[in-house]
Amino acid sequence: MDDDWTAAAVAGGMPRPAAEFALTMFAASRNGEFNVTDPALGAAIGHPAKTVHEVLEAVVRSR
């Protein structure tokens, strides 16, 4: 599956190194590596971080 995605991305014009890098992001997401938000983010921005779901939900509601 990953090899097919990489091949399709390259066939569509994406440079192979970029496709391989993008694939590592997809794999990390599949493995749940982005499911945790470090509390330092909330401290740095002055409020709790929002999830991607919360952000997208707000965008959809605003339209």
N, C-alpha and C positions, 0 to 999 in steps of 0.2 A: 504494500500500500504506500509506504513512504517513498520507495523507489519510483513508483508510478507518478506520485505527486511531483517529485523532483524532475522527472523526465518531462512531464507536461509543462511545468514552469519554465524549464530550459527551452522547450519547443516553442513556448509562447514568447520567448525573447528575454527571459530573465537570465542574467549571467549565472553560471553554475555555482560559483561561491556564494552569491546572494541567495540562491534557492536552497543551498545546503544550510546556510545560516538561518533562513526563515524556518526551515524544517526543524531545526533544533528548538526554536521557540514553540512550534506546534507540539513537539514531543514533550517539552517541559510542561506545557499546559495540560496535555493529556495525563501526565504523571502527577498533576496536582501541585506543581511547584509554585504556582501563583495564587494558591488558595489562602495564604497567610499574609497579613499586612503587619509589618513591624510597627509597634506603637510609636517609634521615633517619628514616623511620618506625621501622625496626628499632632505630636508635640511640635514639630517643625512648622506645620501649617495652621496651628491654633484651633483645630477642631477635628473630630474623628474623621478618618478617611471614609469615603463612600466606596461601595462596591461598584463594579462595572454595571451590574444589573440596576442598581439605584440610579446611576448616571443615565443609562439608556432609557430607563423608565421615565425619568424627568424630561428627557429630550422628546420622547414620544408624546407625553402629556402636553408639552408646550406647543405642539403643532396643531 
